[in-house]
Amino acid sequence: MVRKTSARHTDMLNGYKSGGSRFNEWARNALGHFTLTRWQWGELHFVWDIDDRFIMPDGVMFGGHIASVGDHIAALAAMSVLADERERFRTSRLETSFFRPLTAPKATIDARVTNASKSLIHVEADIKNADDKLAARIAAVQIRRMTG
């Protein structure tokens, strides 16, 4: 398999990393503020500044919100392995395993493509709390499709 990201998807990921993508504003409003600090084929690293909008009264983040973030991150990781400009994908499966509560002020996320075949992209992402301890692990499967 060729480990090349298409120019279109490279531009999208670089735009996300620079903060100038339309996805940055959407993510900030819907999920919180993410900074993509580095990416390469099949691997991404994020810093997530957690704000009070997503914290429950007991000080921890709602698990469903963490799962939504996981879906977003898995999509960006899957994007990194698309070699054809016309390729798209859709989430087919999303699993979230929780290990400890996630609280403000920040988390780090390391996402990796564990398998990229002709029709499926498998992604895992570890979400670590401010103490660098595993808070949640995301496992996702994306179905590849072609447009045009």
Backbone as numpy.savetxt, mean C-alpha at the origin, in Angstrom:
# Nx Ny Nz CAx CAy CAz Cx Cy Cz
10.93 -13.82 -15.82 10.09 -12.63 -15.82 10.97 -11.39 -15.82
10.58 -10.44 -16.63 11.29 -9.18 -16.71 10.89 -8.32 -15.51
11.86 -7.80 -14.79 11.58 -6.95 -13.64 11.66 -5.49 -14.06
10.60 -5.08 -14.75 10.55 -3.72 -15.28 9.17 -3.15 -14.99
9.13 -1.92 -14.52 7.87 -1.21 -14.31 7.63 -0.32 -15.51
6.42 -0.35 -16.05 6.12 0.47 -17.23 6.35 1.95 -16.93
6.56 2.72 -17.98 6.77 4.17 -17.82 5.56 4.82 -17.16
4.37 4.41 -17.54 3.13 4.97 -16.96 3.08 4.73 -15.46
3.33 3.51 -15.05 3.24 3.16 -13.63 4.42 3.73 -12.85
5.58 3.83 -13.49 6.73 4.50 -12.86 6.40 5.96 -12.58
5.80 6.63 -13.56 5.41 8.04 -13.38 4.40 8.19 -12.24
3.45 7.26 -12.16 2.45 7.33 -11.10 3.09 7.14 -9.72
3.98 6.17 -9.60 4.64 5.93 -8.32 5.60 7.06 -7.95
6.33 7.57 -8.93 7.21 8.71 -8.66 6.41 9.95 -8.27
5.26 10.14 -8.91 4.38 11.24 -8.54 3.88 11.09 -7.11
3.53 9.87 -6.73 3.09 9.60 -5.36 4.23 9.89 -4.38
5.42 9.47 -4.75 6.58 9.69 -3.88 6.87 11.18 -3.71
6.73 11.96 -4.77 7.03 13.39 -4.70 5.90 14.18 -4.02
4.75 13.55 -3.85 3.61 14.24 -3.24 2.76 14.98 -4.25
3.06 14.85 -5.53 2.36 15.61 -6.55 1.32 14.84 -7.32
0.94 13.67 -6.84 -0.02 12.84 -7.55 -1.44 13.11 -7.06
-2.42 12.89 -7.93 -3.81 13.03 -7.49 -4.14 12.00 -6.43
-3.41 10.90 -6.39 -3.64 9.87 -5.39 -3.21 10.33 -3.99
-2.21 11.23 -3.92 -1.79 11.74 -2.61 -2.93 12.46 -1.92
-3.60 13.34 -2.64 -4.70 14.10 -2.04 -5.84 13.17 -1.64
-6.18 12.23 -2.53 -7.24 11.28 -2.20 -6.88 10.49 -0.95
-5.66 9.95 -0.89 -5.24 9.15 0.26 -5.24 9.99 1.53
-4.74 11.20 1.45 -4.68 12.08 2.61 -6.09 12.32 3.18
-7.05 12.57 2.30 -8.42 12.83 2.73 -9.12 11.58 3.24
-8.91 10.46 2.57 -9.65 9.24 2.90 -8.96 8.35 3.92
-7.64 8.33 3.91 -6.91 7.35 4.71 -5.92 7.94 5.70
-5.39 9.11 5.40 -4.35 9.72 6.23 -3.16 10.10 5.38
-2.18 10.66 6.02 -1.02 11.16 5.29 0.07 10.09 5.19
0.35 9.66 3.96 1.39 8.68 3.69 2.53 9.34 2.95
3.73 8.96 3.27 4.89 9.37 2.51 5.55 8.12 1.97
5.58 8.01 0.65 6.31 6.92 0.01 7.77 7.34 0.01
8.58 6.69 0.83 9.97 7.11 0.96 10.89 6.46 -0.07
10.52 5.24 -0.49 11.33 4.59 -1.53 10.50 3.47 -2.17
10.84 3.22 -3.42 10.21 2.09 -4.10 11.14 1.57 -5.18
10.97 0.32 -5.47 11.61 -0.33 -6.61 10.67 -1.45 -7.03
11.00 -2.16 -8.06 10.14 -3.22 -8.54 9.79 -4.16 -7.39
8.52 -4.26 -7.08 8.04 -5.22 -6.09 8.22 -4.84 -4.63
8.75 -3.65 -4.32 8.97 -3.26 -2.93 8.70 -1.77 -2.74
8.01 -1.45 -1.64 7.73 -0.06 -1.30 7.88 0.13 0.21
8.26 1.33 0.61 8.35 1.69 2.02 7.63 3.01 2.23
6.79 3.06 3.27 5.99 4.24 3.59 6.18 4.64 5.04
5.99 5.92 5.31 5.80 6.43 6.66 4.37 6.97 6.69
3.63 6.58 7.71 2.22 6.95 7.83 2.08 7.82 9.07
1.81 9.10 8.87 1.54 10.03 9.97 0.06 9.90 10.33
-0.21 9.28 11.46 -1.59 8.98 11.87 -2.18 10.20 12.57
-3.32 10.65 12.06 -3.96 11.79 12.70 -5.20 11.37 13.48
-5.71 12.26 14.29 -6.80 11.97 15.21 -8.10 11.54 14.54
-8.27 11.83 13.25 -9.50 11.43 12.57 -9.71 9.93 12.60
-8.64 9.16 12.72 -8.73 7.71 12.58 -8.52 6.97 13.90
-8.49 7.71 14.99 -8.27 7.12 16.31 -9.61 7.06 17.06
-9.91 5.90 17.61 -11.13 5.73 18.40 -10.93 6.34 19.79
-12.02 6.52 20.55 -11.91 7.16 21.87 -10.92 6.49 22.82
-10.66 5.21 22.64 -9.71 4.53 23.54 -8.26 4.70 23.10
-8.03 5.47 22.01 -6.67 5.79 21.58 -6.09 4.88 20.53
-6.83 3.87 20.07 -6.31 2.96 19.05 -7.06 3.14 17.74
-6.45 2.68 16.68 -7.05 2.80 15.36 -8.03 1.65 15.12
-9.13 1.99 14.46 -10.14 1.01 14.08 -9.55 0.03 13.06
-9.76 -1.28 13.26 -9.18 -2.29 12.39 -9.62 -2.20 10.95
-10.88 -1.80 10.72 -11.35 -1.65 9.34 -10.61 -0.58 8.59
-10.19 0.45 9.30 -9.41 1.50 8.65 -8.02 0.97 8.27
-7.44 0.19 9.14 -6.13 -0.41 8.84 -6.25 -1.30 7.60
-7.34 -2.07 7.50 -7.55 -2.92 6.32 -7.69 -2.08 5.05
-8.39 -0.95 5.14 -8.52 -0.05 3.97 -7.16 0.47 3.54
-6.36 0.86 4.51 -5.00 1.32 4.20 -4.22 0.19 3.55
-4.37 -1.02 4.07 -3.68 -2.17 3.49 -4.04 -2.39 2.04
-5.30 -2.21 1.69 -5.74 -2.38 0.31 -5.08 -1.33 -0.59
-5.01 -0.11 -0.10 -4.37 0.97 -0.86 -2.89 0.68 -1.08
-2.20 0.29 -0.02 -0.76 0.00 -0.10 -0.51 -1.19 -1.02
-1.34 -2.24 -0.90 -1.18 -3.42 -1.75 -1.34 -3.04 -3.23
-2.26 -2.12 -3.50 -2.45 -1.67 -4.89 -1.21 -0.97 -5.42
-0.62 -0.11 -4.60 0.59 0.59 -5.05 1.74 -0.39 -5.27
1.85 -1.40 -4.40 2.90 -2.41 -4.59 2.66 -3.19 -5.88
1.41 -3.56 -6.12 1.09 -4.30 -7.35 1.42 -3.46 -8.58
1.16 -2.17 -8.49 1.45 -1.27 -9.61 2.93 -1.32 -9.99
3.79 -1.54 -9.01 5.23 -1.51 -9.27 5.71 -2.64 -10.16
4.91 -3.70 -10.33 5.34 -4.83 -11.16 4.64 -4.88 -12.51
3.85 -3.87 -12.83 3.17 -3.85 -14.12 4.13 -3.36 -15.21
4.36 -4.21 -16.20 5.34 -3.91 -17.24 4.72 -3.29 -18.48
3.43 -3.44 -18.64 2.74 -2.95 -19.83 1.88 -1.74 -19.44
1.95 -0.70 -20.25 1.19 0.54 -19.98 -0.31 0.28 -19.86
-0.81 -0.75 -20.53 -2.25 -1.03 -20.55 -2.71 -1.89 -19.38
-1.77 -2.36 -18.57 -2.16 -3.25 -17.47 -2.84 -2.50 -16.34
-3.85 -3.14 -15.79 -4.56 -2.67 -14.61 -4.75 -3.87 -13.70
-5.39 -3.67 -12.55 -5.62 -4.78 -11.63 -6.78 -4.44 -10.73
-7.31 -5.45 -10.07 -8.37 -5.30 -9.09 -8.09 -6.25 -7.93
-8.43 -5.80 -6.74 -8.25 -6.65 -5.57 -9.23 -7.81 -5.63
-8.70 -9.01 -5.47 -9.52 -10.21 -5.47 -9.64 -10.79 -4.06
-8.61 -10.57 -3.26 -8.63 -11.07 -1.88 -7.82 -10.12 -1.02
-8.31 -9.87 0.19 -7.60 -9.02 1.13 -7.78 -9.59 2.52
-6.67 -9.90 3.18 -6.70 -10.43 4.54 -5.84 -9.52 5.42
-6.34 -9.28 6.62 -5.60 -8.47 7.57 -5.44 -9.26 8.86
-4.22 -9.42 9.30 -3.93 -10.06 10.59 -3.44 -8.99 11.54
-4.06 -8.94 12.73 -3.71 -7.92 13.73 -2.88 -8.56 14.84
-1.81 -7.89 15.23 -0.91 -8.39 16.26 -0.91 -7.53 17.52
-1.04 -6.24 17.34 -1.10 -5.31 18.48 -1.78 -4.04 18.02
-2.29 -3.24 18.95 -2.98 -2.01 18.57 -2.06 -1.03 17.84
-2.65 -0.28 16.96 -1.92 0.77 16.25 -2.42 2.11 16.76
-1.51 2.96 17.16 -1.85 4.27 17.73 -1.04 5.36 17.04
-1.44 6.62 17.29 -0.69 7.76 16.78 0.65 7.79 17.52
1.67 8.40 17.02 1.63 9.39 15.96 1.99 8.86 14.57
2.66 7.69 14.48 3.05 7.25 13.15 3.22 5.75 13.10
3.31 5.26 11.87 3.58 3.86 11.59 4.48 3.81 10.36
5.13 2.70 10.19 5.88 2.46 8.95 5.26 1.25 8.27
5.35 1.24 6.96 4.76 0.16 6.18 5.78 -0.30 5.15
6.05 -1.59 5.16 6.90 -2.20 4.14 6.03 -3.17 3.36
5.91 -2.93 2.06 5.10 -3.77 1.19 6.00 -4.46 0.19
5.63 -5.69 -0.14 6.44 -6.46 -1.09 5.54 -7.38 -1.91
5.87 -7.50 -3.17 5.21 -8.46 -4.04 5.88 -9.80 -3.80
5.09 -10.78 -3.41 5.66 -12.10 -3.13 5.57 -13.03 -4.33
4.67 -12.70 -5.27 4.55 -13.47 -6.50 3.84 -12.61 -7.54
4.39 -12.61 -8.73 3.74 -11.90 -9.84 3.70 -12.86 -11.03
2.51 -13.38 -11.30 2.34 -14.28 -12.43 1.61 -13.54 -13.55
1.29 -14.25 -14.60 0.61 -13.66 -15.75 -0.76 -13.09 -15.37
-1.44 -13.71 -14.40 -2.80 -13.27 -14.08 -2.99 -12.78 -12.65
-2.07 -13.08 -11.75 -2.23 -12.71 -10.34 -0.98 -12.02 -9.79
-1.21 -11.10 -8.87 -0.12 -10.45 -8.14 -0.42 -10.63 -6.65
0.48 -11.29 -5.93 0.33 -11.48 -4.49 1.22 -10.46 -3.77
0.63 -9.78 -2.78 1.33 -8.74 -2.05 1.19 -8.99 -0.55
2.25 -8.72 0.19 2.21 -8.68 1.64 2.71 -7.32 2.08
2.16 -6.83 3.19 2.63 -5.56 3.75 2.62 -5.68 5.27
3.71 -5.23 5.87 3.82 -5.19 7.34 3.65 -3.75 7.79
2.74 -3.56 8.73 2.51 -2.25 9.32 3.07 -2.30 10.73
4.07 -1.46 10.99 4.73 -1.44 12.30 4.40 -0.16 13.04
4.27 -0.28 14.34 3.93 0.88 15.17 5.16 1.76 15.40
4.98 2.81 16.17 6.07 3.77 16.42 7.24 3.13 17.15
7.00 1.99 17.83 8.09 1.26 18.50 8.72 0.22 17.59
8.39 0.25 16.30 8.91 -0.68 15.30 8.50 -2.12 15.56
7.31 -2.30 16.17 6.78 -3.64 16.42 5.63 -3.89 15.45
5.54 -5.13 14.98 4.51 -5.48 14.00 3.12 -5.31 14.60
2.32 -4.44 13.99 0.95 -4.21 14.43 -0.05 -4.98 13.56
0.21 -5.05 12.26 -0.68 -5.76 11.34 0.09 -6.22 10.12
-0.41 -7.29 9.53 0.14 -7.78 8.26 -1.02 -7.92 7.28
-0.80 -7.41 6.10 -1.78 -7.46 5.02 -1.33 -8.52 4.01
-2.27 -9.33 3.54 -2.01 -10.26 2.44 -3.10 -9.99 1.41
-2.68 -9.68 0.20 -3.65 -9.34 -0.85 -3.31 -10.07 -2.14
-4.36 -10.31 -2.91 -4.19 -10.86 -4.26 -4.87 -9.89 -5.21
-4.13 -9.50 -6.23 -4.65 -8.61 -7.27 -4.77 -9.41 -8.56
-5.88 -9.24 -9.26 -6.06 -9.88 -10.55 -5.63 -8.88 -11.63
-4.72 -9.32 -12.49 -4.26 -8.47 -13.59 -5.28 -8.49 -14.72
-5.39 -7.36 -15.41 -6.24 -7.28 -16.60 -5.64 -6.26 -17.55
-6.00 -6.37 -18.80 -5.51 -5.44 -19.82 -6.66 -4.53 -20.25
-6.30 -3.30 -20.55 -7.29 -2.38 -21.12 -6.94 -2.16 -22.59
-7.88 -1.66 -23.31 -7.64 -1.32 -24.71 -7.44 -2.48 -25.55
